[in-house]
Amino acid sequence: MINFRDFFWFLIFAITANADPKFDGVLRNASDGTMEAYMIPPFASNHASFIEPLPNGDLVMAWFSGTSEGESNVAIVFSQLKNNSDQWTKAQVVSQRKGYSNQNPVLFHDNKTDVLYLFHSQQEAKKASAGIQSEDSAEIWVLSAKNVTNSTAIQFSPPRVMFKHKGSFDRNRVVVSLRNTWLYPMYYAGGSSKDQTSNLKECVDHDVFSSWLDHPFTASNYLVQPSVVRPKKGNPRLIVFFRDRRAQNVYRAESPDDGKTWTRPSKTTLPNNNSGIEASVLSSGNLAIVYNPTTKDRNPLSVSLSDDQGESRDHVEIHKKSGVHKIFKWRGI
């Protein structure tokens, strides 16, 4: 039985259909029981945001902002919400390169070293006139900040390339394995939709510039942006959910051995419109998935709960919001 009292909404929107929102970064209660903040947009287009909680109760957020996705000088920007505050800091540019488009930031805090990592993709700017797909040139870059829980203002190192394999993208949360290694979900977006596949990278020694182990997801053609969760703490079983390039369904697979091997993905009953999804395990043990309940538009945005990790056909839709352009992050408490 799903216990709705175990679920708490925390939403931050970039653009919605509400009239005259206050773009000031202030967190406010909404009429539907959620909380929302309209961030001050650094540039005209804002997309693909990511929130990471810090041990001291602070929240940090990154997204990409620029003229338009794929255009030159699209930057990764960063903001922070201090514990017990309702005011997000003004977003600062932390990674930008002329002639390139930075996208898909992923934040990860290493609790043992108090280092905050910011991974993101970087691709050549659009070259439509030359018939070149800019995604084919994408690499993954990383920057980091030390002693973040005691810092009054987080300062990142200069960005450096981490994965040079062309067509590399990230999007979803890093998972710490039971071996105390870092499991980094990513995907390859170069070429046709059929050629696009997903992979799980494993950082064994916590040095992001050393060699990584590869654990490819089985038969993941068309399936990208893997969202990996651990249903039970201390258990090696992992579950992954995929975005479907064919715009049909959310797909699901399992690992019995902490990410080393994976079952063949199977479709769930949840529709997918070839847009991003996010899965999370709540304190109750229920699984929550954020997605668009359609195969066409990116509206509305919904959250569904499952009490069997998405295995059955039964999902309870607990929240739906129309007019939402993009969700920044949500979490269960």
N, C-alpha and C positions, 0 to 999 in steps of 0.2 A: 504494500500500500504506500503510495506517495504521500509524504507529509509536507504540505505546502508551507508550514510554519518554518521549515528548515531552509527556505529560499528567500533571499533578500536581493532586491534589484539595485544595481549601481550602474547608471547609464550616463554617458557623456556623448553628446551629439555634435557633429560638425555642422550639418545643415539640415533643417527640417522645414516642414510646410507651415509651421506656426507663424502667425503674423507678428511682425516687429519684435523679434527676439533681441535680448540684450547680449551683444557679443563682447562680454567683459571678463570671461573666465571665472565667474562666480557660481558656485554650486548652490542650486536652489531645489526645493521640493516642488515636484510637479503635481498636477491635479489627479493623476492616475496612480499615485503612490510611488513613483520612481523619483530619482534625483537626476538632475541634468545640469550641465554647464555648457554655455555656448562660448567656445574658445575664440579669441581674437585671431583671425586668420592672417598669417604672415604674408601670404601671397593669394592670388585669385583662386587657385584650385587646391583642395586639401583632401587627402585620402589615406586609407590603409593605416589607421592608428593602432597603437599598442600601449597597454598600461601594465606596469610591473609594480607590485607592492614591495616596500623595503621593510626590514625587520623593525625599524623604529616607528612604523605606522605611516610613513610618508608614501605617497604614490607618485610615480614618475611616468611620463607619457612621451611617446615619439610618434610622428607621422610624416608623410612627405607632402611638400607644399611648393607650388610653382605656377607657371603659366598654364600648363596642362600636362597630364600624365604622358611620359615619354619625351617631353620637350627638353631642350637644353636648359641647364641651370636649375632643374627641379631639385630641391634641397630636402635633407632630413632635418626636422626641427624638433625641439625638446622643451618640455615644460614639467613643472613639479608642483605637487600639492602637499604642503606640509601637514603633519599630523595635527588634528584639532583646528585646522584652518578650512575656510570655505573658498579661498582664493587661489586659483592656479596662477603660476608665474607667467609672464609674457613669454611666448615661445621664442627660442633662440635658434639660429641656424648653427648646426654642429657638423654638417657634411654637405659640401656643394662643389661641383666641378663643371667648369665651362665646357660645353659640347657634349655633356653627359646628363643622363637622367637618373637620379637616386630614388629608389622605391623600397617598399616593404620593410620597414624597420622592425626588428625583433629585439626586445630588451630581456636581459637575463642577469640577475644578481647572484653572485657566488657568496653564499652566507659565510663560508669559512674564511675567505680573504677580504670580504667587504669590497669587492670589485664589481662594478656595474659594466656589463658589456652591451654594446649596441651594434647589432649586425644589420646589414642592409644590402640590397642588390644595387648594382650600378651598370647601366648600359649606355651605349652610344645613343645620342639623341636621334629622333625619328629621321629617316631618310626615305620617305615615301616616294619622292620624285625619282629616286634611283632604284626603286623596287627592292630595297633592303629592309628586312625585318629586324628592328633594333633589338628585340628580345634575344636574337641569336648571339649577340655580343655580350650579354649580361655576365657579370662576375659578382661574387659576394665579398663585401668589404666589412671591416670591423674597427670600432674604436672603443676605448674603455676609460673608466674613471675610478680612481682609488679612494678608499676611506669615505664612501658616500654617506654613510649613516651619521657621520660626525661633521659633514661639510655644510657650511652655510650656503654655498653655491657650488653645485656640481660642475667640475671642469673635465672635459673629455680630451683624450689624446688625439693627435691627427689621425685621420682614417688611413688604414692600410688594407691592401687586397689580401683576402684569406683563401678563397677558392677561385682559381683561374679557369676552371672548366667552363667553356662558353655555354651560355644558356642557363646558368645557375641562378635560382631564386630561392628565397625563404619567405615565410609568412607567419608561421605558428610557433607556439611556445616550446622552449627547451625543457626536457624532462631529465631529472637526475636518476641514473640507474641504481640498482641495488649494489652494483660494483663501485659506486661513487664516481662513475664516469658521466659525461654529458652527452645526452642523446638529442641530436639536432635535426629536426625534420626539414627537408628541403625538396626541391623538384627541379626538373629540367624543362624549360619552356621553349627551347629552340625547335624549329621545324614545324611540321604539321601537328594538329591536335592528337592524332594517333601516336605520334612519336614522342609525345610528352609523357614523362614518367616521374615517379617519386622515389626518394631515397632517404634512409635514416643514417646520418653520420654519427660516429661515436668518437668523442675526444677523450682519450684514455688518461693522459697526464695533465689535463687542464691547461695545456699550452696550445692556443688556437692556431699557432703558426707551425706546429709540428705535424707529423703524419696523423691522419684520421682513418678510422676503420669504416668500411662501407657495409651497410645492411640493406640492400635494395628491397623494396616492397615487391612482392610477387605479382606478376601480371598486372602492373599498374598503368598500362597504356590508357590514355585519356584522363587519368586520375592525378590531380595535383593538389598542392597546399594541404598536406597531411596534418591533421590535428590529433596528437597522441595523448592518451590519458592512462593513468594507473587506477583501476577501479577500487583496489584495496591496498592500503598502505602496507609495505613489506612483502607484497605478493608479486612474483615475477610476471604475472599476466598483464599484458598491455593491450589496449584497443586503439585503433586508428580510424579516423573518418576522413573521407576525401571529397573534394570538390570535383564535379564531373564536367569535363570540357564539352560533352555532348548535350549538356543541359537537360538531364533526365532525372537522376536520383543521386542522393547522398550515398556513398559506398562505405563499407565497413570491413575491417580485417582484424585479426588477433595475432598476438605473439605469446607463446607459452614460456619463453625463455628470456624475458627482459629485453626484447628488441632484436635479438640475434637472427631469428627466423620469423616469417610471417605467413599466415594462411592466405589463400587466394581471396581477393576482395569480392564481396557480394553486395548487391544493392539493398538498401533499406527501403522502407515505405515513405521516407521523407523525400520530397521533391528537391531538385536543385536546378538553379537557373544559370549554371556556370559562374556563380559568384561565391565569395569566400564564406566559410562556416567556422564555427569555433565550438569545441566541446570542453566540458569541465565537470569534474566530480565534486559534488557538494558534500558538506559535512555529514549529511544524512546518509551518504552512500549512493544517492540517486545521481543519475547522469543528466546533465543539461546540455542542450545543443541550441545554438543561435544560428538561424538560417532564414532564407526567404522561402515561404511556403508556396512556391510557384516555379514553373519552368520557364517563365518569360521575364517578367519585370523584377526590379529590385525593390519592390514595394508590395505588401508591407514587410516588416521585419518581425520575426516570431522567436519565441523560446519554447521548446518542448522538453518535458521531463520523461525519463524512463527509469523504472526501478529494476530493470534487468540488463543494464548496460547496452541498451539498444538491440538486444537479440530478437525480441518478439516484434509483432506488428503493432503493439500497443504503445503509443506515445500520447501523453497528455499535453496539449498546448495550453500554457498557463498565461502567456502574455503575447499580445500582438499590437504593434505600433505602426500606423500608417503615416506616410509623408516623410519617413526617415530616409535621408540620403545615405548615411553611413554611420554605423555604430563604432564608438571608440573601444569600449570594453565593457564587460559585465563579469560579475563573479558571484558565487554563492557563499553565504556565510552561515 
